[in-house]
């Protein structure tokens, strides 16, 4: 008990000493803190606004039952032939595709301006035009002028652009509802919306075209197989499978929202998503106050040592 009282007294003395040091060096603390506040304010103002466009999507075919996928193969199974393995959920495949380099280079990059992705440094709300870093891109001549070292090139490569694409893209799927959320962040709210619309359009179109092509090839193969066999049971099995592929082709051709349908469409946001200037100012001010306290303690400690030596 006595030791605890002593510890409490020592702690109280330390607090009092700290308060005295703060009061003694209050001018230094005020000056240093003010400098950090000013620097934080300049930093917060210098960071351009960024806007995030978001969308909520529902899988058009979120869960296929095993029977619906392999129903067309039942006759083949009765003949002792192996059944094909079924693929996974198309929405999961679509999510992985959207995040892939192949999708970016083949379906996203060809439809945008590369400088909007890698050279933009601001957005003029009145004119709705982007401002470009003059050290990277000459807007008047529409020419890349940046100076880089190997392995980078003056005109950014697809791989370099893809790294930026990964930074501005956010995608996730709710495990319960299976709804998919996608967002794009950009200096321009209109470009953020347009790019998000582009992603939704391209993932639906690209996967639909692939399935149409696969179904068409399957139909051609099955038609040829029907001509080459005289076995009644095999003809019935192939006919059933042919009907399945024709239905698949019909559904792919008729459905525009082949993988995803929009629950909440992308919009051009009016409010910025970043930066949070109040947080920057608070962190800078707090850090400045802590630094000023530490400097005051060091000055006071050095002064005490100097007095002791005298």
N, C-alpha and C positions, 0 to 999 in steps of 0.2 A: 504494500500500500504506500509506504514511504517513498519507494522508488518511483511509483507512478506519479505521485504528487510532484516529485522533483522533475520528472520528464515533462509534466504539464507546465510547470513553471519555466523550464528551459524553452519549451515551444512558445510560450507566451512572450518571453523575452526576445526570441528570434523574430516573432511577428512584429513586435514593437520596433525592433531594430530595422526590419525591412521597411516599415512605414516611415521611420525617420530618414532612411536612405532615400526613399521615393520623394519625400518632402524636401530633402536637402538638394537633390539633383532634379527637381521638378522642371526647371527650365530646359535642361538637356533632354529629359524624357519628353517634354512637350515638343521640342524641335525635331527630335528623331521620329516621334510618332507622326508629326505633321508631314514630314518628308515621305514616310511610308504611305500615308493616306493620299498624298498628292500623286505618288507614283502608281498606286493602285487605281486611282481615278483615271489617270492617263491610260493605263493598261486597259481598263474596262471600256473606255471610250474608243480606243484604237482597234479593239476586236470587232470585226464586222458582224452584223446580225446574220443568223442562220435560221432557216425555216424548215419545218418537218411536215411533209404531207404523208398522211396515213390512210390505210384502207383495211377493211375487214372483209375477208372472203370466206365463202362456204364451199367445201369440196362438192363438185357436181355429182360425183360418184364416190362418196366417202368410204363405203365399205361394201365390197362385192362378196356375196356368199360363195362358198366353194361350189355349190351346185349350179349357180348361174354361170360361173366361169367355165366349168367343165361339162356342163349339161350336153353340149354338142358332141362330146367325145364318148358318151355312154355306149353307143353302138360299137365303137371301136374297142372299148374295154371288154365288151361281151365276146369279142373275137380273140381275146387274149393279147391285144396290143397294149403297150404301155401308154399311160396318160401323161400329157405334158405338165410340167410344174406351173403353178399359177404365180403371177407377179404380185408385187406388193401394192399397197394403196397408191393410187395415182397422185394424190396430194402430197404424199411423202416424197415420191419421185420428183414431183414438180418443185418442191422446196429445194431439194438438192440441186436440181438443174439450174434454178434461178441463181444460186450461189456459185455455180461452176464457171470456170474460165471459158469453156466452150460456149455457153449461153451468152456470156458477156461479149465475146469476140464475134459471134455469128448473128446474134439477135438483138443486142443492145447497142454496141458501139457503132455499127453502120448507120444507125438512125439518129445519132446525136452529133453535136459539134464537140470535137475533142478539147478545144480551148475552154469550153464551158465547164468541163470536168476538171481540168488541170491548171488552167491559167487565170481563172476568175478570182478576183480579190475584193469584189464589192458589187452592190446592186443599187441602181438609181430607181427609186420608187416612182418618181414623176415620169420619167421616160421609159420605164420598164426595160432598161438595158443594163447589161453586165459591164462592170469595169474590169479590165484585164491588167495583170502585172506587165508593165512595158518591158521589163527585163526578160520576160518569157515569150510574150506574144505581141506582135505589132498589129493592132486592130485595123489601121488604115490599109495596110498592105496584105492583111490576112495571112501573116507569115510568122512562123516560129523563129525567134531570134535568141533563144536562151543559149548560154554557154555551159556545157556539161562535160564531164569526163567519162571515159569508158567504165562500165558497159552501157551507160545511158547514151541516147542519141538526141540530136537537136529536136527532131520531131519525136515526141514520146512514143514508146512502143506500146503494144497492146498489154503486155505484162505490167508495165508501169501504170498504165491507166486502170488496169484491173485492181491494183492495190488500193487506189482511191475509191473505186467502186465498192470494194469490200468495206471501206470505212464509212461510207454514207448509207449503206444498205443495212436494214435491220429486219429480220424475218423470224417469226416464231409461230408455233401451233399449240393451241390449247388441247391438252391430252383428253379432256372430258368432252368438250363440245366439238372438237376437231376443226374449229374455226381457225383460220390462218390470218395473222396480222403482218402486214408489210409496211415499211416506212422508208422514205428517202429524205435525206437532209441536204439542203443546198442553200446558197446565198440568195437565190431567187425563189420565191414561193411558187411562181408559175412554172419554172423549170422542174422543181421538185414534183409538182402535180403531173406535168407532162411525162416525166420519166417513169413515174409510177404507173400511169396509164399504159405506157409503152411496155413495161414489164408484164403487166396482166395480159395485154393483147398478145404479146409474142409467146408467152408460155402456153396460152390456150391454143394459138395457131400452130406452133411448132409441134406440140404433142399430138394435136389432132391430125396434122399432115402425116406425121410418122405412122400413126395407127391406121390412117386411110391407106397409106402405101402398103403397109403390112397386110391389111385385109385384102387389098386388091391383088397382091402377089399370091396370097393364100387361095383366093377364089380362082385365079388362073391355074394354079397348081392342082387344085381339086377338080376343076373342069377337065384338065388333061388326064388326071388319074381316072376319072369316070369313064373316059373314052377307052382307056387301056385295060380295064378289068371287065370280065364277064361274070364274075361271082355276084349273085344277087345280094347276099348279105353284105358284101363289101360295098356294093353300089348304094345300098340303103344307108350304110354308115357314112359313106362319103357325102351323100346327099344331105344327111342331117348336119354334118359338119359344115357343108357348103352354105346351108341356110343360116347357121350361126354366124359365119363370116359375113354374109350379106347383110344380116341385121346389124352387125358391128359397123360395117361400112356406112349403112344408112344412118345410124345414130351419130357417127362421127361427122357425116356431111351435113346433118340437119342442126346440130347443136353448136352454136357459136361459143357458148361458155362451156367448153369441153371439159376443162379441169376445174376451173374456179368460176363461181358466180359471185357478184358483188353484193354484199349486204350493206356496206357503207363505202360509197365511191370516194376516190381521192378528191381533195379540194386544195385550192391554193390558200394556205393559212394566212390570216391577217396578223396574228401574233407570232413573234419570234419564239423559237425553242431554245436558243442560246445566243449569246452568253447571258448568264445570270449576273448582272453587274453589281447587284447588292451583295451577293455572296463574295465576289472578287474584292469588293471594297471592305467587307467585314473581315475577310481573311487577311488582307493586307494590313488593315488597321490593327488587328489583334497581333499579328506577327511583329509589326513595328513596335507595339507597346512592350511585348516580351523582350525584343532585342534591346530596347532602350533601358529596361529594368536591368538586364544582364550587364550592359555597359556601365550603368550606374553602380552596380555591385562591384564590378571590377575596379572602377575608379576609387570607390570608397575603400576597398581592400588594399589597393596600392597605397592610398593615403595613410591608412592605419599602419602598414609596414614601415612606411617612411618615417612616421612619427615615433614608432617604437625604436628604430635605429638611432634616432636622435637622443 
